């Protein structure tokens, strides 16, 4: 898996899309600007080449940790407390789904009909979206769900006494972290956008007015016609002091 860094390739492709403004809508939903997203991606790419040993049994990858930090930032920016709680539950459900996938698909990679690098991101992405639903919730659930596998592996080594080192956010887990998060957001964007168009716009019932306003597409500004410019009343410069 290390010889074919799918995660890095995905990040480069995403960077290109962001640069050309293709991912602007998705970034808005994640509370990220174009420059901010590119900066974070750059940190993830550079950090992916650095592993920091904490103990004899655990090593953290800086790139993976930055990705986890991004997931936490996205979670903190969730619109409501309900969405945050649902995202935490979704992360737990995703982690459980990944654990069951690892148990039932075989302990050895050669026994699995598909490479684990595809299995874990696919499961995390799909389950993360189904449980988290929103783009922020899906991204958080997918990334944290994959991270939970590393944490679970570390706990297993400590309790069993088996020798081994856990690379948190590194090695194959880095690719799984990135691909799972990307797939979860992609599913949320495609399915969410389709549902919104089918119902004529974002659901408004029970949602804060400001949130609904941000979800709607901004209207295109139009320059007034010459005859309309003459009809526009001239306001006193000091009249809007208390408005």
C-alpha positions as CSV (number, residue, x, y, z in Angstrom):
1,X,0.0,0.0,0.0
2,X,2.9,2.3,0.7
3,X,4.1,1.9,-2.8
4,X,1.0,3.4,-4.2
5,X,-0.1,6.5,-2.2
6,X,-3.7,6.8,-3.2
7,X,-4.3,9.3,-0.4
8,X,-1.6,11.7,-1.7
9,X,-2.9,11.3,-5.3
10,X,-6.4,12.1,-4.1
11,X,-5.2,15.2,-2.2
12,X,-3.4,16.5,-5.3
13,X,-6.5,16.0,-7.4
14,X,-8.6,17.8,-4.8
15,X,-6.1,20.7,-4.8
16,X,-6.4,21.1,-8.5
17,X,-10.2,21.1,-8.3
18,X,-10.1,23.7,-5.5
19,X,-7.6,25.9,-7.4
20,X,-10.0,26.0,-10.4
21,X,-13.0,26.7,-8.1
22,X,-14.8,23.4,-8.7
23,X,-15.1,22.5,-5.0
24,X,-16.2,26.0,-3.7
25,X,-19.7,24.8,-2.8
26,X,-18.4,21.8,-0.8
27,X,-15.9,24.0,1.1
28,X,-18.6,26.4,2.0
29,X,-20.5,23.6,3.6
30,X,-17.4,22.5,5.5
31,X,-16.8,26.1,6.7
32,X,-13.5,26.3,4.7
33,X,-12.1,28.9,2.4
34,X,-10.2,28.0,-0.8
35,X,-6.9,29.3,0.6
36,X,-7.6,27.6,4.0
37,X,-8.3,24.2,2.3
38,X,-5.2,24.4,0.2
39,X,-3.1,25.2,3.2
40,X,-4.5,22.3,5.2
41,X,-3.9,19.9,2.2
42,X,-0.3,21.1,1.9
43,X,0.2,20.4,5.6
44,X,-1.3,16.9,5.2
45,X,0.9,16.1,2.2
46,X,4.1,17.4,3.8
47,X,3.3,15.8,7.2
48,X,2.6,12.4,5.6
49,X,6.4,12.0,5.2
50,X,7.1,12.4,8.9
51,X,6.5,9.7,11.5
52,X,7.1,10.7,15.2
53,X,7.7,7.8,17.6
54,X,5.9,8.4,20.9
55,X,6.7,5.1,22.6
56,X,8.1,1.7,21.5
57,X,4.6,0.7,20.5
58,X,3.1,3.8,19.0
59,X,4.1,6.2,16.2
60,X,2.1,9.0,14.9
61,X,2.1,10.4,11.3
62,X,1.9,14.1,11.1
63,X,-0.2,14.1,8.0
64,X,-2.7,11.8,9.5
65,X,-2.9,13.9,12.6
66,X,-3.6,17.0,10.6
67,X,-6.4,15.2,8.8
68,X,-7.9,14.2,12.1
69,X,-7.5,17.8,13.3
70,X,-9.4,18.9,10.2
71,X,-12.2,16.5,11.0
72,X,-12.4,17.9,14.6
73,X,-12.5,21.4,13.2
74,X,-15.3,20.5,10.8
75,X,-17.2,18.8,13.7
76,X,-16.8,21.9,15.9
77,X,-18.3,24.0,13.0
78,X,-21.4,21.9,12.9
79,X,-24.6,23.9,12.7
80,X,-26.4,22.5,15.7
81,X,-25.8,20.5,18.9
82,X,-28.0,17.8,17.4
83,X,-25.7,17.5,14.4
84,X,-22.7,17.2,16.6
85,X,-24.2,14.4,18.7
86,X,-25.3,12.6,15.5
87,X,-21.8,12.9,14.1
88,X,-20.3,11.4,17.3
89,X,-22.8,8.5,17.1
90,X,-22.0,8.1,13.3
91,X,-18.3,7.9,14.1
92,X,-18.9,5.1,16.6
93,X,-21.2,3.3,14.1
94,X,-18.5,3.6,11.4
95,X,-15.8,2.3,13.8
96,X,-18.0,-0.7,14.6
97,X,-18.7,-1.3,10.9
98,X,-14.9,-1.3,10.2
99,X,-14.2,-3.6,13.1
100,X,-16.8,-6.1,11.8
101,X,-15.5,-5.8,8.3
102,X,-12.0,-6.7,9.4
103,X,-13.3,-9.7,11.4
104,X,-15.6,-11.2,8.8
105,X,-13.4,-10.5,5.7
106,X,-10.4,-12.4,7.1
107,X,-7.4,-11.6,9.2
108,X,-4.9,-12.0,6.3
109,X,-4.9,-9.6,3.3
110,X,-4.6,-12.5,0.9
111,X,-7.8,-14.0,2.2
112,X,-9.8,-10.9,1.4
113,X,-11.4,-10.7,-2.1
114,X,-10.4,-7.0,-2.4
115,X,-7.4,-5.0,-1.1
116,X,-8.1,-3.6,2.5
117,X,-7.1,-0.2,1.2
118,X,-10.4,-0.2,-0.7
119,X,-12.5,-2.0,1.9
120,X,-12.0,0.3,4.8
121,X,-12.4,3.6,3.0
122,X,-15.5,2.3,1.2
123,X,-17.1,1.0,4.4
124,X,-16.2,4.2,6.3
125,X,-17.3,6.5,3.5
126,X,-20.7,4.8,3.0
127,X,-21.5,4.2,6.7
128,X,-20.2,7.6,7.6
129,X,-22.6,9.2,5.2
130,X,-25.6,7.1,6.1
131,X,-25.1,7.7,9.8
132,X,-23.8,11.3,9.6
133,X,-26.0,12.5,6.7
134,X,-24.6,16.0,6.6
135,X,-21.3,16.7,4.8
136,X,-19.7,17.7,8.0
137,X,-21.0,14.7,9.9
138,X,-20.1,12.3,7.1
139,X,-16.5,13.6,6.9
140,X,-16.0,13.5,10.7
141,X,-17.5,10.0,11.1
142,X,-15.5,8.5,8.2
143,X,-12.1,9.9,9.4
144,X,-12.6,9.3,13.1
145,X,-14.0,5.8,12.3
146,X,-10.8,4.9,10.6
147,X,-8.7,6.4,13.4
148,X,-10.5,4.2,15.9
149,X,-9.1,1.2,14.2
150,X,-5.6,2.3,15.0
151,X,-6.6,3.1,18.6
152,X,-8.3,-0.3,18.9
153,X,-5.2,-2.0,17.5
154,X,-3.0,-0.2,20.1
155,X,-5.3,-1.3,23.0
156,X,-5.2,-4.9,21.7
157,X,-1.4,-4.9,21.7
158,X,-1.2,-3.5,25.2
159,X,-3.7,-6.0,26.6
160,X,-2.5,-9.1,24.8
161,X,1.2,-8.3,25.2
162,X,1.8,-9.0,21.5
163,X,4.8,-7.2,20.1
164,X,4.2,-4.6,17.4
165,X,4.0,-0.9,16.7
166,X,0.9,1.0,15.7
167,X,1.3,3.8,13.2
168,X,-1.5,6.2,14.1
169,X,-2.6,8.0,10.9
170,X,0.3,6.5,9.0
171,X,1.1,3.7,6.6
172,X,-2.0,2.3,5.0
173,X,-4.2,4.1,7.6
174,X,-3.2,7.4,6.0
175,X,-4.6,6.4,2.7
176,X,-7.8,5.0,4.4
177,X,-8.2,8.2,6.4
178,X,-8.0,10.5,3.3
179,X,-10.0,8.3,0.9
180,X,-12.7,7.6,3.6
181,X,-13.2,11.3,4.2
182,X,-13.2,12.2,0.5
183,X,-15.7,9.5,-0.3
184,X,-18.0,10.4,2.6
185,X,-18.2,14.1,1.5
186,X,-18.6,13.1,-2.1
187,X,-21.6,10.9,-1.3
188,X,-23.1,13.6,0.9
189,X,-22.6,16.2,-1.9
190,X,-24.0,14.0,-4.7
191,X,-26.9,12.5,-2.8
192,X,-27.6,15.7,-0.8
193,X,-27.6,17.9,-3.9
194,X,-29.9,15.5,-5.7
195,X,-32.4,15.4,-2.9
196,X,-32.3,19.2,-2.6
197,X,-33.0,19.7,-6.2
198,X,-35.8,17.1,-6.1
199,X,-37.6,19.0,-3.3
200,X,-36.9,22.4,-4.8
201,X,-34.2,23.5,-2.4
202,X,-32.8,22.8,1.1
203,X,-35.2,21.7,3.8
204,X,-36.3,24.7,5.9
205,X,-38.7,23.3,8.5
206,X,-37.2,23.5,12.0
207,X,-33.9,25.0,10.8
208,X,-32.5,28.4,11.9
209,X,-33.2,31.1,9.4
210,X,-29.5,32.1,9.1
211,X,-28.6,28.4,8.3
212,X,-31.3,28.1,5.7
213,X,-30.1,31.4,4.1
214,X,-26.5,30.1,3.9
215,X,-27.6,26.8,2.4
216,X,-29.4,28.5,-0.5
217,X,-27.4,29.5,-3.6
218,X,-26.6,33.2,-3.7
219,X,-28.5,35.2,-6.2
220,X,-26.7,36.7,-9.2
221,X,-26.3,40.4,-8.8
222,X,-27.6,42.4,-11.7
223,X,-26.7,45.9,-12.7
224,X,-29.8,48.3,-12.7
225,X,-30.9,49.6,-16.1
226,X,-30.2,53.2,-17.0
227,X,-33.8,54.3,-16.5
228,X,-33.9,52.5,-13.1
229,X,-30.8,54.4,-11.9
230,X,-32.6,57.8,-12.4
231,X,-35.6,56.5,-10.4
232,X,-33.6,55.3,-7.4
233,X,-34.1,57.7,-4.5
234,X,-31.0,59.5,-3.2
235,X,-30.5,58.9,0.5
236,X,-29.0,61.2,3.0
237,X,-25.5,60.0,4.0
238,X,-26.3,60.3,7.6
239,X,-29.7,58.7,7.5
240,X,-28.5,55.0,8.1
241,X,-26.6,55.7,11.3
242,X,-29.1,53.8,13.5
243,X,-30.5,51.3,10.9
